[in-house]
Amino acid sequence: MNTPLPLEDNASDILGKAMRGLGVSPGELARRAGVSEHTVQELREARGEEAAWRAVAPVLGLGPEALVVSAAASWRPEPLSVEGLACFNTPFEDMTVNSYLVFDAARQKAVAFDTGADATAMLDFLRERGLTLERVLLTHTHGDHLFDLDRLCEKTGAQAFTSIREPLLGATSIEPGYVFECGTLRISTRSTWGHSKGGITYVIEGLSRPVAVVGDALFAGSMGGGGVSYADALRTNREAIFSLPDATVVCPGHGPLTTVGEERTHNPFFAR
C-alpha cells in the first residue's frame, strides 16, 4: 500500500452510523440537539457549521472535538510500517479491502489475516520472501474479507480459522482466547463482535511494536458500525482494543493503519 489510503468514513458517515445504532431519527436528533431538521440534513450531507457538529455530538455519544476534526477533514494517522508486517489492499465492488501478513523472516513462517478480494499480491510476497504460510486467520466472514480464501488455502496448504460464532465450511472454529504461534510471534485472539456476529481481533506480539488486526471492528477515525449490535460493537472495542497500549498498531479492514493512541484522540466514537 504505497499510496496512502483515504479514511474509510467522513463525518456524515459517522453521524449516520451513530444515528442508526442508537435508533435516533433526524427529527429527534434535531429536537434533542436544539437545531433545525434542515441543519441535521446539512450534517448528513457532510455540510454544516462547527457549532452544529458540536451540538449533535453529545446526543449521539460522540466526542465533539474529534467529530469537528473529522468534519474539517484535518486529520489522518501518521504513516506506519512495522518490520514483519505486510499490508495488501484490493478493490472490491465500489470500495477497497485490506488483508495482512505477519511473518518471522528468520524462520520463514507467515500467517495471513483475511484475503481481500484478490490474494495474488500476497502469494507473490510469500514466494519472493521464501515464506511458508501456516494459517489464514479470519477477522470475520463478510464476503469482501474472504473472497479469495479457497485459492489462498489451495495454493499454500494453509488452514483457515474463524470464530466459533461464525462457522465457515472448511475452516476451523475457535473461541476467543485461543493463542497461535508463528516462529517467535505470539498471536492471541480477542472478541470484537457487534459489527459481525463473531468478529475477532488478533493481537500480535514479537514484532518491533504490538500489532492488532481488527477487521471491521475499528477504522482510522471511525468503526464498522453495529450490523449486529451497536452497543456490543462499542463495548467490545473498548474492552479488547482500547485496553491495548497506545503504541499498538491497528490494522483495520478498510482504510489506513492507525494506532490505539491516535484513536483515543481522533475517533469520535471513542474520544471523549
C-alpha atoms as an extended CHARMM CRD file, in Angstrom:
* protein
*
       272  EXT
         1         1  MET       CA              0.0000000000        0.0000000000        0.0000000000  PROA      1               0.0000000000
         2         2  ASN       CA              2.4320000000        2.6400000000       -1.2190000000  PROA      2               0.0000000000
         3         3  THR       CA             -0.2440000000        5.2700000000       -1.9280000000  PROA      3               0.0000000000
         4         4  PRO       CA             -1.8370000000        6.4910000000        1.3120000000  PROA      4               0.0000000000
         5         5  LEU       CA             -5.3230000000        5.0730000000        1.6760000000  PROA      5               0.0000000000
         6         6  PRO       CA             -8.1690000000        7.5120000000        2.3100000000  PROA      6               0.0000000000
         7         7  LEU       CA            -10.0840000000        7.3380000000        5.5600000000  PROA      7               0.0000000000
         8         8  GLU       CA            -12.9540000000        4.8870000000        5.3190000000  PROA      8               0.0000000000
         9         9  ASP       CA            -15.5590000000        7.2840000000        6.7510000000  PROA      9               0.0000000000
        10        10  ASN       CA            -16.2110000000       11.0050000000        6.7930000000  PROA      10              0.0000000000
        11        11  ALA       CA            -18.1700000000       12.8840000000        9.4490000000  PROA      11              0.0000000000
        12        12  SER       CA            -21.5340000000       12.2690000000        7.7830000000  PROA      12              0.0000000000
        13        13  ASP       CA            -20.8060000000        8.5200000000        7.6770000000  PROA      13              0.0000000000
        14        14  ILE       CA            -20.0070000000        8.6370000000       11.3950000000  PROA      14              0.0000000000
        15        15  LEU       CA            -23.1880000000       10.5930000000       12.0840000000  PROA      15              0.0000000000
        16        16  GLY       CA            -25.2510000000        8.0670000000       10.1520000000  PROA      16              0.0000000000
        17        17  LYS       CA            -23.7340000000        5.0640000000       11.9250000000  PROA      17              0.0000000000
        18        18  ALA       CA            -24.3890000000        6.5990000000       15.3340000000  PROA      18              0.0000000000
        19        19  MET       CA            -27.9680000000        7.5470000000       14.4430000000  PROA      19              0.0000000000
        20        20  ARG       CA            -28.7500000000        4.0720000000       13.1120000000  PROA      20              0.0000000000
        21        21  GLY       CA            -27.0200000000        2.3680000000       16.0070000000  PROA      21              0.0000000000
        22        22  LEU       CA            -28.9530000000        4.3710000000       18.6060000000  PROA      22              0.0000000000
        23        23  GLY       CA            -32.1990000000        4.4310000000       16.6530000000  PROA      23              0.0000000000
        24        24  VAL       CA            -32.2870000000        8.2420000000       16.6320000000  PROA      24              0.0000000000
        25        25  SER       CA            -34.3280000000        9.8170000000       13.8280000000  PROA      25              0.0000000000
        26        26  PRO       CA            -33.3430000000       13.1140000000       12.1800000000  PROA      26              0.0000000000
        27        27  GLY       CA            -36.2740000000       14.8270000000       13.8700000000  PROA      27              0.0000000000
        28        28  GLU       CA            -35.3810000000       13.5010000000       17.3020000000  PROA      28              0.0000000000
        29        29  LEU       CA            -31.7320000000       14.4470000000       16.8210000000  PROA      29              0.0000000000
        30        30  ALA       CA            -32.7330000000       17.9770000000       15.8430000000  PROA      30              0.0000000000
        31        31  ARG       CA            -35.0190000000       18.3340000000       18.8620000000  PROA      31              0.0000000000
        32        32  ARG       CA            -32.5310000000       16.9480000000       21.3920000000  PROA      32              0.0000000000
        33        33  ALA       CA            -29.5940000000       18.9190000000       19.9660000000  PROA      33              0.0000000000
        34        34  GLY       CA            -31.5680000000       22.1810000000       19.7210000000  PROA      34              0.0000000000
        35        35  VAL       CA            -31.0030000000       22.5870000000       15.9820000000  PROA      35              0.0000000000
        36        36  SER       CA            -33.3190000000       22.5770000000       12.9810000000  PROA      36              0.0000000000
        37        37  GLU       CA            -34.0760000000       19.5000000000       10.8910000000  PROA      37              0.0000000000
        38        38  HSD       CA            -32.5910000000       21.4230000000        7.9520000000  PROA      38              0.0000000000
        39        39  THR       CA            -29.3320000000       21.6700000000        9.9030000000  PROA      39              0.0000000000
        40        40  VAL       CA            -29.3620000000       17.9210000000       10.5800000000  PROA      40              0.0000000000
        41        41  GLN       CA            -29.8910000000       17.3040000000        6.8680000000  PROA      41              0.0000000000
        42        42  GLU       CA            -26.8810000000       19.5140000000        6.1030000000  PROA      42              0.0000000000
        43        43  LEU       CA            -24.7750000000       17.4530000000        8.5130000000  PROA      43              0.0000000000
        44        44  ARG       CA            -25.9520000000       14.2360000000        6.8940000000  PROA      44              0.0000000000
        45        45  GLU       CA            -24.6780000000       15.6650000000        3.6080000000  PROA      45              0.0000000000
        46        46  ALA       CA            -21.2480000000       16.4220000000        5.1790000000  PROA      46              0.0000000000
        47        47  ARG       CA            -22.0240000000       20.1280000000        5.3690000000  PROA      47              0.0000000000
        48        48  GLY       CA            -22.9390000000       22.3580000000        8.2980000000  PROA      48              0.0000000000
        49        49  GLU       CA            -21.2500000000       24.6720000000       10.7540000000  PROA      49              0.0000000000
        50        50  GLU       CA            -18.8680000000       23.6450000000       13.5190000000  PROA      50              0.0000000000
        51        51  ALA       CA            -21.4180000000       24.6380000000       16.1530000000  PROA      51              0.0000000000
        52        52  ALA       CA            -23.9300000000       22.1970000000       14.6880000000  PROA      52              0.0000000000
        53        53  TRP       CA            -21.4710000000       19.3020000000       14.8280000000  PROA      53              0.0000000000
        54        54  ARG       CA            -20.7450000000       20.1760000000       18.4560000000  PROA      54              0.0000000000
        55        55  ALA       CA            -24.4550000000       20.2990000000       19.2560000000  PROA      55              0.0000000000
        56        56  VAL       CA            -25.3050000000       16.8440000000       17.8860000000  PROA      56              0.0000000000
        57        57  ALA       CA            -22.1880000000       15.0520000000       19.1630000000  PROA      57              0.0000000000
        58        58  PRO       CA            -23.2340000000       14.5540000000       22.8310000000  PROA      58              0.0000000000
        59        59  VAL       CA            -26.7350000000       13.4450000000       21.8080000000  PROA      59              0.0000000000
        60        60  LEU       CA            -25.1240000000       10.5880000000       19.8690000000  PROA      60              0.0000000000
        61        61  GLY       CA            -22.3960000000        9.8100000000       22.4040000000  PROA      61              0.0000000000
        62        62  LEU       CA            -19.6840000000       11.1250000000       20.0760000000  PROA      62              0.0000000000
        63        63  GLY       CA            -16.6190000000       13.1390000000       21.0290000000  PROA      63              0.0000000000
        64        64  PRO       CA            -17.2980000000       16.7440000000       19.9280000000  PROA      64              0.0000000000
        65        65  GLU       CA            -13.6710000000       17.7110000000       19.2460000000  PROA      65              0.0000000000
        66        66  ALA       CA            -12.9850000000       14.5500000000       17.2670000000  PROA      66              0.0000000000
        67        67  LEU       CA            -16.2050000000       14.9690000000       15.2810000000  PROA      67              0.0000000000
        68        68  VAL       CA            -15.3470000000       18.5750000000       14.4130000000  PROA      68              0.0000000000
        69        69  VAL       CA            -11.8900000000       17.4980000000       13.2470000000  PROA      69              0.0000000000
        70        70  SER       CA            -13.4800000000       14.7390000000       11.1660000000  PROA      70              0.0000000000
        71        71  ALA       CA            -15.9110000000       17.2350000000        9.6060000000  PROA      71              0.0000000000
        72        72  ALA       CA            -12.9850000000       19.5250000000        8.7270000000  PROA      72              0.0000000000
        73        73  ALA       CA            -11.0410000000       16.5770000000        7.2500000000  PROA      73              0.0000000000
        74        74  SER       CA             -7.9810000000       17.9570000000        9.0430000000  PROA      74              0.0000000000
        75        75  TRP       CA             -6.5610000000       14.6930000000       10.4380000000  PROA      75              0.0000000000
        76        76  ARG       CA             -5.2560000000       11.4240000000        9.1710000000  PROA      76              0.0000000000
        77        77  PRO       CA             -2.9750000000        8.9620000000       11.0070000000  PROA      77              0.0000000000
        78        78  GLU       CA              0.7680000000        9.2120000000       10.5920000000  PROA      78              0.0000000000
        79        79  PRO       CA              2.2290000000        6.7520000000        8.0430000000  PROA      79              0.0000000000
        80        80  LEU       CA              3.2120000000        3.4940000000        9.7160000000  PROA      80              0.0000000000
        81        81  SER       CA              5.3420000000        0.4820000000        8.9010000000  PROA      81              0.0000000000
        82        82  VAL       CA              6.4140000000       -2.4490000000       11.0300000000  PROA      82              0.0000000000
        83        83  GLU       CA              9.0940000000       -4.9530000000       10.0330000000  PROA      83              0.0000000000
        84        84  GLY       CA              7.4100000000       -8.3280000000        9.7380000000  PROA      84              0.0000000000
        85        85  LEU       CA              4.0160000000       -6.8550000000        8.7980000000  PROA      85              0.0000000000
        86        86  ALA       CA              2.9050000000       -6.6920000000        5.1540000000  PROA      86              0.0000000000
        87        87  CYS       CA             -0.2850000000       -4.8990000000        4.0950000000  PROA      87              0.0000000000
        88        88  PHE       CA             -2.3510000000       -5.5510000000        0.9690000000  PROA      88              0.0000000000
        89        89  ASN       CA             -5.2510000000       -3.5450000000       -0.4380000000  PROA      89              0.0000000000
        90        90  THR       CA             -7.5360000000       -4.8310000000       -3.2100000000  PROA      90              0.0000000000
        91        91  PRO       CA            -10.6220000000       -3.3930000000       -4.9340000000  PROA      91              0.0000000000
        92        92  PHE       CA            -13.9740000000       -4.9720000000       -4.1520000000  PROA      92              0.0000000000
        93        93  GLU       CA            -17.0640000000       -3.5890000000       -5.8820000000  PROA      93              0.0000000000
        94        94  ASP       CA            -17.1510000000        0.1500000000       -5.0460000000  PROA      94              0.0000000000
        95        95  MET       CA            -14.5900000000        0.0070000000       -2.2210000000  PROA      95              0.0000000000
        96        96  THR       CA            -11.2390000000       -1.4880000000       -1.3120000000  PROA      96              0.0000000000
        97        97  VAL       CA            -10.4430000000       -4.0090000000        1.4030000000  PROA      97              0.0000000000
        98        98  ASN       CA             -7.3020000000       -4.7890000000        3.3850000000  PROA      98              0.0000000000
        99        99  SER       CA             -5.5730000000       -8.0490000000        4.2080000000  PROA      99              0.0000000000
       100       100  TYR       CA             -2.3180000000       -8.6500000000        6.0560000000  PROA      100             0.0000000000
       101       101  LEU       CA              0.6240000000      -10.9760000000        6.6190000000  PROA      101             0.0000000000
       102       102  VAL       CA              2.8030000000      -11.1980000000        9.6920000000  PROA      102             0.0000000000
       103       103  PHE       CA              5.9660000000      -13.2340000000        9.4250000000  PROA      103             0.0000000000
       104       104  ASP       CA              9.1060000000      -14.4360000000       11.1400000000  PROA      104             0.0000000000
       105       105  ALA       CA             11.6730000000      -13.9110000000        8.3970000000  PROA      105             0.0000000000
       106       106  ALA       CA             14.4040000000      -15.9060000000       10.1670000000  PROA      106             0.0000000000
       107       107  ARG       CA             12.2050000000      -18.9860000000       10.4310000000  PROA      107             0.0000000000
       108       108  GLN       CA             10.4390000000      -18.2820000000        7.1090000000  PROA      108             0.0000000000
       109       109  LYS       CA              6.9710000000      -18.6810000000        8.5990000000  PROA      109             0.0000000000
       110       110  ALA       CA              3.9380000000      -16.4790000000        7.9960000000  PROA      110             0.0000000000
       111       111  VAL       CA              0.2910000000      -16.0780000000        8.9770000000  PROA      111             0.0000000000
       112       112  ALA       CA             -2.3480000000      -14.2960000000        6.8610000000  PROA      112             0.0000000000
       113       113  PHE       CA             -5.2570000000      -12.2460000000        8.1550000000  PROA      113             0.0000000000
       114       114  ASP       CA             -8.1840000000      -12.2650000000        5.7060000000  PROA      114             0.0000000000
       115       115  THR       CA             -7.6240000000      -12.4280000000        1.9440000000  PROA      115             0.0000000000
       116       116  GLY       CA             -9.2660000000       -9.3540000000        0.4960000000  PROA      116             0.0000000000
       117       117  ALA       CA            -10.7360000000       -9.6420000000       -2.9700000000  PROA      117             0.0000000000
       118       118  ASP       CA             -7.5650000000      -10.9920000000       -4.5820000000  PROA      118             0.0000000000
       119       119  ALA       CA             -4.6870000000      -12.7790000000       -2.8300000000  PROA      119             0.0000000000
       120       120  THR       CA             -2.3020000000      -12.5800000000       -5.8170000000  PROA      120             0.0000000000
       121       121  ALA       CA             -0.0630000000       -9.9190000000       -4.2730000000  PROA      121             0.0000000000
       122       122  MET       CA              0.0420000000      -11.8590000000       -1.0200000000  PROA      122             0.0000000000
       123       123  LEU       CA              1.0010000000      -15.0670000000       -2.8320000000  PROA      123             0.0000000000
       124       124  ASP       CA              3.7170000000      -13.1950000000       -4.7330000000  PROA      124             0.0000000000
       125       125  PHE       CA              5.0860000000      -11.7570000000       -1.4800000000  PROA      125             0.0000000000
       126       126  LEU       CA              5.2260000000      -15.2030000000        0.1200000000  PROA      126             0.0000000000
       127       127  ARG       CA              7.0560000000      -16.6340000000       -2.8780000000  PROA      127             0.0000000000
       128       128  GLU       CA              9.5250000000      -13.7580000000       -3.1850000000  PROA      128             0.0000000000
       129       129  ARG       CA             10.4060000000      -13.9130000000        0.5280000000  PROA      129             0.0000000000
       130       130  GLY       CA             10.5320000000      -17.7010000000        0.6540000000  PROA      130             0.0000000000
       131       131  LEU       CA              7.8530000000      -17.7730000000        3.3590000000  PROA      131             0.0000000000
       132       132  THR       CA              5.6140000000      -20.6900000000        4.2690000000  PROA      132             0.0000000000
       133       133  LEU       CA              2.0450000000      -19.6700000000        5.0380000000  PROA      133             0.0000000000
       134       134  GLU       CA              0.9440000000      -21.6850000000        8.0410000000  PROA      134             0.0000000000
       135       135  ARG       CA             -2.5480000000      -20.3020000000        8.6950000000  PROA      135             0.0000000000
       136       136  VAL       CA             -5.2080000000      -17.8990000000        7.4680000000  PROA      136             0.0000000000
       137       137  LEU       CA             -6.9340000000      -16.1870000000       10.3980000000  PROA      137             0.0000000000
       138       138  LEU       CA            -10.2650000000      -14.5540000000        9.5720000000  PROA      138             0.0000000000
       139       139  THR       CA            -11.4020000000      -11.4240000000       11.3810000000  PROA      139             0.0000000000
       140       140  HSD       CA            -14.9960000000      -12.1370000000       10.3240000000  PROA      140             0.0000000000
       141       141  THR       CA            -16.8170000000      -13.8420000000        7.4850000000  PROA      141             0.0000000000
       142       142  HSD       CA            -18.1240000000      -10.9500000000        5.3790000000  PROA      142             0.0000000000
       143       143  GLY       CA            -17.5290000000      -11.7320000000        1.7250000000  PROA      143             0.0000000000
       144       144  ASP       CA            -15.0560000000       -8.9590000000        0.9500000000  PROA      144             0.0000000000
       145       145  HSD       CA            -12.6700000000      -10.2890000000        3.6180000000  PROA      145             0.0000000000
       146       146  LEU       CA            -12.5300000000      -13.9100000000        2.4450000000  PROA      146             0.0000000000
       147       147  PHE       CA            -13.3040000000      -13.6240000000       -1.2510000000  PROA      147             0.0000000000
       148       148  ASP       CA            -10.0690000000      -15.4050000000       -2.2780000000  PROA      148             0.0000000000
       149       149  LEU       CA             -9.8500000000      -17.8080000000        0.6770000000  PROA      149             0.0000000000
       150       150  ASP       CA            -10.2250000000      -21.0360000000       -1.2730000000  PROA      150             0.0000000000
       151       151  ARG       CA             -7.4400000000      -20.1330000000       -3.7010000000  PROA      151             0.0000000000
       152       152  LEU       CA             -5.0900000000      -18.9360000000       -0.9740000000  PROA      152             0.0000000000
       153       153  CYS       CA             -5.5500000000      -22.1510000000        1.0120000000  PROA      153             0.0000000000
       154       154  GLU       CA             -5.2500000000      -24.3050000000       -2.1010000000  PROA      154             0.0000000000
       155       155  LYS       CA             -2.0280000000      -22.6200000000       -3.2460000000  PROA      155             0.0000000000
       156       156  THR       CA             -0.3540000000      -22.6900000000        0.1580000000  PROA      156             0.0000000000
       157       157  GLY       CA             -1.8760000000      -25.6400000000        2.0240000000  PROA      157             0.0000000000
       158       158  ALA       CA             -2.6640000000      -23.2900000000        4.9200000000  PROA      158             0.0000000000
       159       159  GLN       CA             -5.5610000000      -23.9940000000        7.2680000000  PROA      159             0.0000000000
       160       160  ALA       CA             -8.2120000000      -21.3030000000        7.7820000000  PROA      160             0.0000000000
       161       161  PHE       CA             -9.5740000000      -20.3760000000       11.2080000000  PROA      161             0.0000000000
       162       162  THR       CA            -12.6870000000      -18.4110000000       12.1510000000  PROA      162             0.0000000000
       163       163  SER       CA            -14.7750000000      -17.5700000000       15.1990000000  PROA      163             0.0000000000
       164       164  ILE       CA            -16.9710000000      -20.3080000000       16.6100000000  PROA      164             0.0000000000
       165       165  ARG       CA            -19.8020000000      -17.7720000000       16.3210000000  PROA      165             0.0000000000
       166       166  GLU       CA            -19.2750000000      -17.5160000000       12.5430000000  PROA      166             0.0000000000
       167       167  PRO       CA            -18.5880000000      -21.0740000000       11.3690000000  PROA      167             0.0000000000
       168       168  LEU       CA            -17.4040000000      -21.4570000000        7.7970000000  PROA      168             0.0000000000
       169       169  LEU       CA            -17.2230000000      -24.6260000000        5.7260000000  PROA      169             0.0000000000
       170       170  GLY       CA            -13.5990000000      -25.7890000000        5.5340000000  PROA      170             0.0000000000
       171       171  ALA       CA            -12.4040000000      -23.5220000000        8.3570000000  PROA      171             0.0000000000
       172       172  THR       CA            -11.6110000000      -24.5000000000       11.9450000000  PROA      172             0.0000000000
       173       173  SER       CA            -13.7280000000      -22.6870000000       14.5380000000  PROA      173             0.0000000000
       174       174  ILE       CA            -12.0250000000      -21.1730000000       17.5910000000  PROA      174             0.0000000000
       175       175  GLU       CA            -13.1070000000      -19.4700000000       20.8040000000  PROA      175             0.0000000000
       176       176  PRO       CA            -11.7610000000      -16.0280000000       21.7670000000  PROA      176             0.0000000000
       177       177  GLY       CA             -8.6850000000      -16.5030000000       23.9420000000  PROA      177             0.0000000000
       178       178  TYR       CA             -7.1170000000      -19.0430000000       21.5840000000  PROA      178             0.0000000000
       179       179  VAL       CA             -3.3930000000      -18.4380000000       21.0290000000  PROA      179             0.0000000000
       180       180  PHE       CA             -1.3910000000      -19.1760000000       17.8730000000  PROA      180             0.0000000000
       181       181  GLU       CA              2.3650000000      -19.1600000000       17.3660000000  PROA      181             0.0000000000
       182       182  CYS       CA              4.3060000000      -18.3180000000       14.2230000000  PROA      182             0.0000000000
       183       183  GLY       CA              8.0200000000      -18.7780000000       14.8320000000  PROA      183             0.0000000000
       184       184  THR       CA              8.8120000000      -16.2950000000       17.5930000000  PROA      184             0.0000000000
       185       185  LEU       CA              5.4870000000      -14.4810000000       17.1720000000  PROA      185             0.0000000000
       186       186  ARG       CA              2.5510000000      -14.9640000000       19.5390000000  PROA      186             0.0000000000
       187       187  ILE       CA             -0.9510000000      -14.2570000000       18.2390000000  PROA      187             0.0000000000
       188       188  SER       CA             -3.7860000000      -14.0040000000       20.7460000000  PROA      188             0.0000000000
       189       189  THR       CA             -7.4730000000      -13.6830000000       19.9120000000  PROA      189             0.0000000000
       190       190  ARG       CA             -9.9820000000      -11.2270000000       21.3760000000  PROA      190             0.0000000000
       191       191  SER       CA            -13.7120000000      -10.9520000000       20.7350000000  PROA      191             0.0000000000
       192       192  THR       CA            -14.7250000000       -7.7260000000       18.9900000000  PROA      192             0.0000000000
       193       193  TRP       CA            -18.2200000000       -8.5880000000       17.8680000000  PROA      193             0.0000000000
       194       194  GLY       CA            -21.0770000000       -6.2390000000       17.1190000000  PROA      194             0.0000000000
       195       195  HSD       CA            -20.2840000000       -5.2900000000       13.5410000000  PROA      195             0.0000000000
       196       196  SER       CA            -20.4380000000       -9.0080000000       12.8220000000  PROA      196             0.0000000000
       197       197  LYS       CA            -21.6280000000      -11.8790000000       14.9820000000  PROA      197             0.0000000000
       198       198  GLY       CA            -18.1940000000      -13.3400000000       15.6300000000  PROA      198             0.0000000000
       199       199  GLY       CA            -15.6820000000      -10.5820000000       14.9720000000  PROA      199             0.0000000000
       200       200  ILE       CA            -12.1600000000      -11.3500000000       16.2020000000  PROA      200             0.0000000000
       201       201  THR       CA             -9.2120000000       -9.0500000000       16.8280000000  PROA      201             0.0000000000
       202       202  TYR       CA             -5.7940000000      -10.7100000000       16.6130000000  PROA      202             0.0000000000
       203       203  VAL       CA             -3.0520000000       -9.2160000000       18.7870000000  PROA      203             0.0000000000
       204       204  ILE       CA              0.4910000000       -9.9980000000       17.6060000000  PROA      204             0.0000000000
       205       205  GLU       CA              3.4460000000       -9.8590000000       19.9820000000  PROA      205             0.0000000000
       206       206  GLY       CA              7.0680000000      -10.3290000000       18.9420000000  PROA      206             0.0000000000
       207       207  LEU       CA              7.3920000000       -7.6350000000       16.2730000000  PROA      207             0.0000000000
       208       208  SER       CA              9.0840000000       -4.2790000000       16.9280000000  PROA      208             0.0000000000
       209       209  ARG       CA              5.8090000000       -2.9990000000       18.3970000000  PROA      209             0.0000000000
       210       210  PRO       CA              2.4750000000       -4.6430000000       19.2250000000  PROA      210             0.0000000000
       211       211  VAL       CA              0.0340000000       -5.0410000000       16.3390000000  PROA      211             0.0000000000
       212       212  ALA       CA             -3.7240000000       -5.6080000000       16.3850000000  PROA      212             0.0000000000
       213       213  VAL       CA             -5.5250000000       -6.8330000000       13.2570000000  PROA      213             0.0000000000
       214       214  VAL       CA             -9.0950000000       -5.7190000000       13.8930000000  PROA      214             0.0000000000
       215       215  GLY       CA            -11.0620000000       -6.3330000000       10.6910000000  PROA      215             0.0000000000
       216       216  ASP       CA            -14.0850000000       -4.0200000000       10.5630000000  PROA      216             0.0000000000
       217       217  ALA       CA            -14.3290000000       -3.5660000000       14.3300000000  PROA      217             0.0000000000
       218       218  LEU       CA            -12.4100000000       -0.2880000000       14.0920000000  PROA      218             0.0000000000
       219       219  PHE       CA            -11.2590000000        2.0610000000       11.3300000000  PROA      219             0.0000000000
       220       220  ALA       CA             -8.9420000000        5.0460000000       11.4850000000  PROA      220             0.0000000000
       221       221  GLY       CA            -11.2710000000        7.7100000000       12.8370000000  PROA      221             0.0000000000
       222       222  SER       CA            -14.3710000000        5.5130000000       12.7650000000  PROA      222             0.0000000000
       223       223  MET       CA            -15.6960000000        1.9630000000       13.2160000000  PROA      223             0.0000000000
       224       224  GLY       CA            -17.5440000000       -0.6570000000       11.2350000000  PROA      224             0.0000000000
       225       225  GLY       CA            -20.8630000000        0.0540000000       12.8520000000  PROA      225             0.0000000000
       226       226  GLY       CA            -23.3230000000       -2.1830000000       14.6300000000  PROA      226             0.0000000000
       227       227  GLY       CA            -24.5030000000       -4.5420000000       11.9280000000  PROA      227             0.0000000000
       228       228  VAL       CA            -25.4500000000       -6.9960000000       14.6790000000  PROA      228             0.0000000000
       229       229  SER       CA            -25.2980000000       -4.8680000000       17.8450000000  PROA      229             0.0000000000
       230       230  TYR       CA            -24.1180000000       -1.2800000000       18.0240000000  PROA      230             0.0000000000
       231       231  ALA       CA            -23.8710000000       -1.3550000000       21.8210000000  PROA      231             0.0000000000
       232       232  ASP       CA            -21.7520000000       -4.5030000000       21.7640000000  PROA      232             0.0000000000
       233       233  ALA       CA            -19.5540000000       -3.1500000000       18.9770000000  PROA      233             0.0000000000
       234       234  LEU       CA            -18.7360000000       -0.1540000000       21.1730000000  PROA      234             0.0000000000
       235       235  ARG       CA            -18.2970000000       -2.2630000000       24.2960000000  PROA      235             0.0000000000
       236       236  THR       CA            -16.0660000000       -4.9610000000       22.8270000000  PROA      236             0.0000000000
       237       237  ASN       CA            -13.8890000000       -2.3870000000       21.0730000000  PROA      237             0.0000000000
       238       238  ARG       CA            -13.3370000000       -0.6070000000       24.3790000000  PROA      238             0.0000000000
       239       239  GLU       CA            -12.5960000000       -3.8530000000       26.1870000000  PROA      239             0.0000000000
       240       240  ALA       CA            -10.4520000000       -5.6000000000       23.5810000000  PROA      240             0.0000000000
       241       241  ILE       CA             -8.7650000000       -2.8310000000       21.5880000000  PROA      241             0.0000000000
       242       242  PHE       CA             -8.6500000000        0.2840000000       23.7570000000  PROA      242             0.0000000000
       243       243  SER       CA             -7.1860000000       -1.7480000000       26.6130000000  PROA      243             0.0000000000
       244       244  LEU       CA             -4.0320000000       -2.2000000000       24.4820000000  PROA      244             0.0000000000
       245       245  PRO       CA             -1.0080000000        0.1360000000       24.7670000000  PROA      245             0.0000000000
       246       246  ASP       CA             -1.2390000000        3.4190000000       22.8560000000  PROA      246             0.0000000000
       247       247  ALA       CA              1.6930000000        2.3940000000       20.6340000000  PROA      247             0.0000000000
       248       248  THR       CA             -0.2120000000       -0.6370000000       19.3070000000  PROA      248             0.0000000000
       249       249  VAL       CA             -0.5080000000       -0.5070000000       15.5180000000  PROA      249             0.0000000000
       250       250  VAL       CA             -4.1180000000       -1.0570000000       14.4560000000  PROA      250             0.0000000000
       251       251  CYS       CA             -4.6600000000       -2.8440000000       11.1300000000  PROA      251             0.0000000000
       252       252  PRO       CA             -8.2620000000       -2.2470000000       10.0050000000  PROA      252             0.0000000000
       253       253  GLY       CA            -10.2630000000       -3.9850000000        7.3020000000  PROA      253             0.0000000000
       254       254  HSD       CA            -10.6040000000       -0.7430000000        5.3370000000  PROA      254             0.0000000000
       255       255  GLY       CA             -8.5950000000        2.4740000000        5.2480000000  PROA      255             0.0000000000
       256       256  PRO       CA             -5.1210000000        3.2640000000        6.5970000000  PROA      256             0.0000000000
       257       257  LEU       CA             -3.2020000000        1.8600000000        9.5410000000  PROA      257             0.0000000000
       258       258  THR       CA             -3.5490000000        3.7550000000       12.7950000000  PROA      258             0.0000000000
       259       259  THR       CA             -2.6470000000        3.3340000000       16.4710000000  PROA      259             0.0000000000
       260       260  VAL       CA             -4.6200000000        2.9100000000       19.6530000000  PROA      260             0.0000000000
       261       261  GLY       CA             -3.2460000000        6.2420000000       20.8640000000  PROA      261             0.0000000000
       262       262  GLU       CA             -4.3530000000        8.0840000000       17.7140000000  PROA      262             0.0000000000
       263       263  GLU       CA             -7.8340000000        6.6080000000       18.0300000000  PROA      263             0.0000000000
       264       264  ARG       CA             -8.1770000000        7.6650000000       21.6690000000  PROA      264             0.0000000000
       265       265  THR       CA             -7.8700000000       11.2560000000       20.4550000000  PROA      265             0.0000000000
       266       266  HSD       CA             -9.2960000000       11.2540000000       16.9370000000  PROA      266             0.0000000000
       267       267  ASN       CA            -12.0460000000        8.6080000000       16.7960000000  PROA      267             0.0000000000
       268       268  PRO       CA            -15.4090000000       10.2980000000       17.5510000000  PROA      268             0.0000000000
       269       269  PHE       CA            -16.9230000000        7.0090000000       18.7590000000  PROA      269             0.0000000000
       270       270  PHE       CA            -14.2970000000        6.6410000000       21.4870000000  PROA      270             0.0000000000
       271       271  ALA       CA            -12.7030000000       10.0730000000       22.0820000000  PROA      271             0.0000000000
       272       272  ARG       CA            -14.2470000000       11.9990000000       24.9600000000  PROA      272             0.0000000000
